[in-house]
Amino acid sequence: MCRNIKTLFNFEPPATDDEVRATSLQFVRKLSGFQKPSRANRDAFDRAVEEVARSATTLLDALVTEAPTRDREREAAKARKRAARRFGTGAENPA
């Protein structure tokens, strides 16, 4: 799985259309191997991003859970702490 693709389900506030599109773009980039497609492939690439975004939105709207929603800020803080431990950066790793 591409590390840049983030989980979008069960967050408060819910994922925005921009977040779904950004995740869809990362997915299509991973599948195609293109960071930026050529002019010849641009239409197919853009169409795929839109189709994936539409499918992702349908999926997110249909999913149900009994788990409590996750707080975006709390999850982001945990991710920063993990990154600091892993890469030795930031205030979490005193020099």
Secondary structure as GFF3:
##gff-version 3
##sequence-region A 1 95
A	DSSP	beta_strand	11	12	.	.	.	ID=ss1
A	DSSP	alpha_helix	17	32	.	.	.	ID=ss2
A	DSSP	alpha_helix	39	62	.	.	.	ID=ss3
A	DSSP	beta_strand	70	71	.	.	.	ID=ss4
A	DSSP	alpha_helix	72	87	.	.	.	ID=ss5
###
